């Protein structure tokens, strides 16, 4: 069921835009439950990987849909420690996507301040 909702969200059919927004909201509710979060992380986080690609800044979508998908990430992130799914969440790429969205929304002065406060990590550490 969750995979079907994810498929419905990422369809490119312009006629189904309202449905995509509706399903993004449904997925927000589904991800509040441990079973829903587990379904998003099934098959090595395949569903969450698809959503990570969908919510990226290069995708044209409504603010409502992007907000709903970000709430799905929030629910998965908040539950991953309790659910014991931290490695799956990391492997899904959802954290990287979320950080990219946050950084992309910052102005140039805010980015400079962030670079000063939190230097980039060296790979392999």
C-alpha positions in Angstrom: 0.0 0.0 0.0 2.8 2.5 0.9 4.7 1.7 -2.2 1.5 2.3 -4.3 1.1 5.7 -2.5 4.8 6.6 -3.3 4.2 5.6 -6.9 1.1 7.8 -7.1 3.1 10.8 -5.6 5.9 10.6 -8.1 3.7 10.2 -11.3 4.4 12.9 -13.8 0.7 13.1 -15.0 -0.3 16.8 -14.7 -3.9 15.9 -14.5 -3.3 14.1 -11.2 -1.7 17.0 -9.4 -4.4 17.2 -6.7 -4.1 13.5 -6.1 -0.4 13.8 -5.6 -0.9 16.5 -3.0 -3.6 14.4 -1.3 -1.4 11.3 -1.2 1.6 13.3 0.1 -0.7 14.2 3.0 -1.8 10.6 3.5 1.8 9.5 3.6 2.5 12.1 6.3 -0.1 10.4 8.5 1.1 6.9 7.6 4.6 7.8 8.6 3.5 8.7 12.1 3.1 5.0 12.9 6.0 2.5 13.3 4.4 0.2 10.7 4.2 3.0 8.2 7.8 4.1 8.8 8.9 0.4 8.4 7.1 0.2 5.0 8.9 3.3 3.8 12.2 1.7 4.8 11.4 -1.8 3.3 13.8 -3.0 0.6 16.7 -1.0 2.0 14.7 2.2 2.1 13.6 2.1 -1.5 10.4 4.1 -0.9 12.3 6.7 1.1 14.9 6.9 -1.7 12.2 7.6 -4.3 10.8 10.3 -2.1 14.2 11.8 -1.5 14.6 12.3 -5.3 11.1 13.7 -5.5 11.4 16.3 -2.9 14.7 17.7 -4.2 14.9 21.3 -5.3 15.2 20.4 -9.0 11.6 19.0 -8.9 8.8 21.4 -9.7 6.0 20.9 -7.2 3.6 22.8 -5.0 4.7 24.1 -1.6 2.0 21.9 0.0 3.4 18.7 -1.6 7.0 19.6 -0.7 5.9 20.4 2.9 4.0 17.2 3.2 7.0 15.1 2.0 9.3 17.0 4.4 6.9 16.1 7.2 7.2 12.4 6.1 11.0 12.7 6.5 10.6 14.4 9.9 8.4 11.5 11.1 10.8 8.9 9.8 13.8 10.8 11.4 12.0 11.2 14.7 11.1 7.6 14.9 14.3 6.0 13.5 16.1 5.7 16.9 13.1 4.2 18.6 12.4 1.9 15.7 16.1 0.8 15.4 16.2 1.9 11.7 19.0 4.6 11.8 21.3 2.8 9.3 18.4 2.4 6.8 17.5 6.1 7.1 21.1 7.1 6.5 21.4 4.7 3.5 18.2 6.1 2.0 19.8 9.5 1.3 16.9 11.3 3.0 19.1 13.1 5.5 21.3 14.4 2.7 18.3 15.6 0.8 16.8 17.3 3.8 20.1 19.1 4.6 20.4 20.2 1.0 16.9 21.7 1.1 17.6 23.5 4.3 20.9 24.9 3.0 19.3 25.8 -0.3 16.7 27.9 1.5 19.4 30.0 3.2 20.5 33.4 2.0 24.2 34.0 1.2 25.0 35.6 4.6 23.3 32.8 6.4 25.3 30.2 4.4 28.6 32.1 5.3 27.6 32.0 9.0 26.8 28.3 8.7 30.1 27.5 7.0 31.9 29.4 9.8 29.9 27.7 12.6 29.9 24.2 11.2 32.9 23.5 8.9 32.3 20.8 6.3 33.3 17.3 7.4 36.2 15.6 5.6 35.1 12.5 3.8 36.2 9.3 5.5 36.2 10.6 9.1 
